[in-house]
């Protein structure tokens, strides 16, 4: 009977030991899973931070490129206007010389009036060109945005 009792107690201890081992293994598995999930969340958060940073950098680069293009267009426009002004001045000077040669007897007052008239004409045409060019650039840039 004593032996039976010892055997029964030994079985009970073995069963409790197996139960504790299973419980410990289950606890370890749960903890490992929690750590894996926590690690995955941290990795995803880091990726999200990097992507946001990269997106912000790309947006800044894009804005700078737009500014650069706008400045290039403005410089190009100013060069074209400058070239136009030079061409127009040459045309007007030729026209003036032609008129002066026809009217070699014009008074100084008449010559000044002709010059003022030509200057006024140039100014009006330049302002018109500048307004048209600026409007065109504004429309181009607003359609790009």
C-alpha positions in Angstrom: 0.0 0.0 0.0 2.8 2.3 0.7 4.3 1.6 -2.6 1.0 2.2 -4.3 0.7 5.5 -2.5 4.3 6.5 -3.5 3.5 5.5 -7.1 0.3 7.6 -7.0 2.1 10.6 -5.5 4.9 10.2 -8.1 2.3 10.2 -10.9 0.6 13.2 -9.4 4.0 15.0 -9.1 4.9 14.1 -12.7 1.5 15.3 -13.9 1.9 18.6 -12.1 5.4 18.9 -13.4 4.2 18.3 -17.0 1.4 20.8 -16.4 3.8 23.4 -15.1 6.1 22.8 -18.0 3.3 23.2 -20.5 2.2 26.4 -18.7 5.7 27.7 -18.7 6.1 26.9 -22.4 2.8 28.6 -23.1 3.9 31.7 -21.1 7.2 31.8 -23.0 5.4 31.4 -26.4 3.0 34.2 -25.4 5.9 36.5 -24.4 7.9 35.7 -27.5 4.8 36.5 -29.6 4.3 39.8 -27.7 8.0 40.7 -28.3 7.7 39.9 -32.0 4.6 42.0 -32.4 6.3 44.9 -30.5 9.4 44.6 -32.6 7.2 44.6 -35.8 5.3 47.7 -34.6 8.5 49.5 -33.9 9.9 48.5 -37.4 6.7 49.7 -39.1 6.8 52.9 -37.2 10.4 53.5 -38.2 9.5 52.8 -41.9 6.6 55.2 -41.7 8.8 57.9 -40.2 11.4 57.3 -43.0 8.7 57.4 -45.7 7.2 60.6 -44.3 10.7 62.2 -44.2 11.4 61.0 -47.8 8.1 62.4 -49.0 8.8 65.7 -47.3 12.2 65.9 -48.9 10.8 65.1 -52.3 8.1 67.8 -51.9 10.8 70.3 -50.9 12.9 69.3 -53.9 9.9 69.6 -56.2 9.0 73.1 -54.9 12.6 74.2 -55.4 12.6 72.8 -58.9 9.4 74.7 -59.7 11.0 77.9 -58.4 14.1 77.2 -60.4 12.0 76.7 -63.6 10.0 79.9 -62.9 13.3 81.9 -62.5 14.7 80.3 -65.7 11.5 81.3 -67.6 11.7 84.8 -66.1 15.3 85.2 -67.2 14.4 83.8 -70.7 11.6 86.3 -70.9 13.8 89.2 -69.9 16.4 88.1 -72.5 13.7 88.0 -75.2 12.3 91.4 -74.2 15.8 92.8 -74.2 16.5 91.4 -77.6 13.1 92.8 -78.8 13.9 96.2 -77.4 17.3 96.3 -79.2 15.7 95.2 -82.5 12.9 97.7 -82.0 15.4 100.5 -81.2 17.3 99.7 -84.4 14.1 99.8 -86.4 13.0 103.0 -84.9 16.4 104.6 -85.3 16.4 103.6 -89.0 12.9 105.0 -89.3 13.9 108.2 -87.5 17.0 108.5 -89.8 14.7 108.0 -92.8 12.3 110.6 -91.6 15.1 113.0 -90.8 16.7 112.6 -94.2 13.3 113.3 -95.7 12.8 116.3 -93.6 16.3 117.6 -93.4 14.9 121.1 -92.8 12.9 120.1 -89.7 13.3 122.3 -86.7 14.8 120.9 -83.4 11.4 121.2 -81.8 9.9 119.0 -84.5 12.7 116.4 -84.1 12.1 116.3 -80.4 8.4 115.7 -80.9 9.1 112.8 -83.3 11.6 111.3 -80.8 9.1 111.6 -78.0 6.4 110.1 -80.1 8.7 107.1 -81.0 9.7 106.7 -77.3 6.1 106.7 -76.3 5.3 104.1 -79.0 8.2 101.9 -77.8 7.1 102.2 -74.2 3.5 101.2 -74.9 4.6 98.2 -77.0 7.1 97.1 -74.4 4.5 97.3 -71.6 2.1 95.3 -73.7 4.7 92.6 -74.3 5.7 92.5 -70.6 2.1 92.2 -69.5 1.3 89.5 -72.1 4.5 87.5 -71.1 3.8 87.8 -67.4 0.2 86.7 -67.9 1.4 83.8 -70.0 3.9 82.8 -67.3 1.3 83.1 -64.5 -1.1 80.9 -66.5 1.6 78.4 -67.2 2.7 78.2 -63.5 -0.9 78.1 -62.2 -1.7 75.2 -64.5 1.4 73.3 -63.4 0.4 73.5 -59.7 
